[in-house]
Amino acid sequence: MQQQLVVVTGAASGIGEACAREFARQGATVVVADRDLAGAQRVATEISGHVVAMDIGSEQSVMDGAAQIFERIGSVDVLVNSAGVLQRTLPPSQLSMKEWDLVANVDLRGTYLCCAAFGTAMSERRRGAIVNIASVAGMRSGPLHSYGPAKAGVINLGECLAAEWGPKGVRVNTVSPGFTATPSLQKGIANHTLETENMSRSTALGRLVNAGEIAAAVFFLASPAASAITGVNLVVDCGYLVATPWGSYGGLRRN
Ligand SMILES: NC(=O)c1ccc[n+]([C@@H]2O[C@H](COP(=O)([O-])OP(=O)(O)OC[C@H]3O[C@@H](n4cnc5c(N)ncnc54)[C@H](O)[C@@H]3O)[C@@H](O)[C@H]2O)c1
């Protein structure tokens, strides 16, 4: 990753922060792009990276951020889209369209805006790699009526853009994390939406994923080691998807 310029959205916290640290550790120059400027500055200082203020919920903000990066820092080799917001687990009768729109706007539309801004430039240079962070929530049902469909959209978007830009030398892949120990998950635990023991018990490996494990998968997909891989959705979930159907048969054989 020497000499590579890597932009990570949502890099002020959680999975994005872990990705920024992993790429920096491997020798890349990292742009920490986030709407949380204080958090972005903290991470960028620690990894000797650049900070760019970007709210992916706004087309103008993404355009301005991308223009700033191209003018001030250089051409982007890798884009990681980790910026995202979670949703409260409300039934449709209580989930306002305002909340539904906010989640879909950031998680799906925002991911597309960033792909369009940076991927178009990559396709003109005829090289680059994009990794979008979706979720296992986009692959199965759950009480997340905006977040789930938005993440399913991110998975499909990865396939669409992989086919669009493959002929131009740009690879686009997706990583779908399961329950991952991050500040946003902690918030869900603190407000009793989620419970650590329940989440851990629902995986084959019996634990939460840590953010560094997601970063390792993202790094792999963006690296030359994955040069023939495009359009895939790599699940990193400690075996959540394979374990949950076993609940119908009394659960996993733990002993
Ligand atoms: N933690 C999990 O269990 C889990 C599981 C599956 C998928 N994910 C996905 O991983 C990604 C990162 O989640 P996390 O758990 O690290 O969350 P986090 O809250 O710790 O970090 C999210 C970061 O995104 C930034 N962000 C949010 N909205 C933004 C916007 N509009 N513009 C720019 N930056 C914005 C926040 O400021 C924050 O720095 C999200 O896309 C999330 O949906 C997380």
The ligand as an SDF file (V2000), in Angstrom:
LIG
                    3D

 44 48  0  0  0  0  0  0  0  0999 V2000
  -21.1070   -1.9800   14.4530 N   0  0  0  0  0  0  0  0  0  0  0  0
  -21.8120   -2.9290   13.8590 C   0  0  0  0  0  0  0  0  0  0  0  0
  -22.2340   -3.9010   14.5010 O   0  0  0  0  0  0  0  0  0  0  0  0
  -22.0830   -2.8660   12.3840 C   0  0  0  0  0  0  0  0  0  0  0  0
  -22.6140   -4.0050   11.7700 C   0  0  0  0  0  0  0  0  0  0  0  0
  -22.8690   -3.9790   10.4040 C   0  0  0  0  0  0  0  0  0  0  0  0
  -22.5920   -2.8600    9.6740 C   0  0  0  0  0  0  0  0  0  0  0  0
  -22.0870   -1.7490   10.2870 N   0  0  0  0  0  0  0  0  0  0  0  0
  -21.8080   -0.5860    9.4550 C   0  0  0  0  0  0  0  0  0  0  0  0
  -20.4760   -0.2030    9.6160 O   0  0  0  0  0  0  0  0  0  0  0  0
  -20.3440    1.1990    9.3740 C   0  0  0  0  0  0  0  0  0  0  0  0
  -19.6340    1.8520   10.5490 C   0  0  0  0  0  0  0  0  0  0  0  0
  -20.4030    1.6510   11.7160 O   0  0  0  0  0  0  0  0  0  0  0  0
  -19.7620    1.7650   13.1670 P   0  0  0  0  0  0  0  0  0  0  0  0
  -20.3900    0.7180   13.9990 O   0  0  0  0  0  0  0  0  0  0  0  0
  -18.2980    1.8420   13.0590 O   0  0  0  0  0  0  0  0  0  0  0  0
  -20.3990    3.1700   13.6220 O   0  0  0  0  0  0  0  0  0  0  0  0
  -19.7510    4.4200   14.3850 P   0  0  0  0  0  0  0  0  0  0  0  0
  -20.9400    5.2220   14.8030 O   0  0  0  0  0  0  0  0  0  0  0  0
  -18.7850    3.9830   15.4110 O   0  0  0  0  0  0  0  0  0  0  0  0
  -18.9880    5.1860   13.2300 O   0  0  0  0  0  0  0  0  0  0  0  0
  -19.6990    5.7790   12.1810 C   0  0  0  0  0  0  0  0  0  0  0  0
  -18.9280    6.9870   11.6870 C   0  0  0  0  0  0  0  0  0  0  0  0
  -19.6310    7.5050   10.5600 O   0  0  0  0  0  0  0  0  0  0  0  0
  -19.7290    8.9100   10.6990 C   0  0  0  0  0  0  0  0  0  0  0  0
  -20.9260    9.3830   10.0110 N   0  0  0  0  0  0  0  0  0  0  0  0
  -22.2200    9.1240   10.2860 C   0  0  0  0  0  0  0  0  0  0  0  0
  -23.0120    9.7830    9.4350 N   0  0  0  0  0  0  0  0  0  0  0  0
  -22.1970   10.4700    8.6050 C   0  0  0  0  0  0  0  0  0  0  0  0
  -22.4270   11.3590    7.5180 C   0  0  0  0  0  0  0  0  0  0  0  0
  -23.6770   11.6910    7.1390 N   0  0  0  0  0  0  0  0  0  0  0  0
  -21.3610   11.8730    6.8730 N   0  0  0  0  0  0  0  0  0  0  0  0
  -20.1050   11.5670    7.2550 C   0  0  0  0  0  0  0  0  0  0  0  0
  -19.8120   10.7680    8.3010 N   0  0  0  0  0  0  0  0  0  0  0  0
  -20.8660   10.2240    8.9620 C   0  0  0  0  0  0  0  0  0  0  0  0
  -19.8240    9.1630   12.2060 C   0  0  0  0  0  0  0  0  0  0  0  0
  -19.4710   10.5080   12.5270 O   0  0  0  0  0  0  0  0  0  0  0  0
  -18.8500    8.1310   12.7280 C   0  0  0  0  0  0  0  0  0  0  0  0
  -17.5350    8.6500   12.7780 O   0  0  0  0  0  0  0  0  0  0  0  0
  -21.7600    1.7230    9.1570 C   0  0  0  0  0  0  0  0  0  0  0  0
  -22.0040    1.8180    7.7810 O   0  0  0  0  0  0  0  0  0  0  0  0
  -22.6210    0.6490    9.7860 C   0  0  0  0  0  0  0  0  0  0  0  0
  -23.9050    0.6080    9.2350 O   0  0  0  0  0  0  0  0  0  0  0  0
  -21.8210   -1.7330   11.6230 C   0  0  0  0  0  0  0  0  0  0  0  0
  1  2  1  0
  2  3  2  0
  2  4  1  0
  4  5  1  0
  4 44  2  0
  5  6  2  0
  6  7  1  0
  7  8  2  0
  8  9  1  0
  8 44  1  0
  9 10  1  0
  9 42  1  0
 10 11  1  0
 11 12  1  0
 11 40  1  0
 12 13  1  0
 13 14  1  0
 14 15  2  0
 14 16  1  0
 14 17  1  0
 17 18  1  0
 18 19  2  0
 18 20  1  0
 18 21  1  0
 21 22  1  0
 22 23  1  0
 23 24  1  0
 23 38  1  0
 24 25  1  0
 25 26  1  0
 25 36  1  0
 26 27  1  0
 26 35  1  0
 27 28  2  0
 28 29  1  0
 29 30  1  0
 29 35  2  0
 30 31  1  0
 30 32  2  0
 32 33  1  0
 33 34  2  0
 34 35  1  0
 36 37  1  0
 36 38  1  0
 38 39  1  0
 40 41  1  0
 40 42  1  0
 42 43  1  0
M  CHG  2   8   1  16  -1
M  END
$$$$
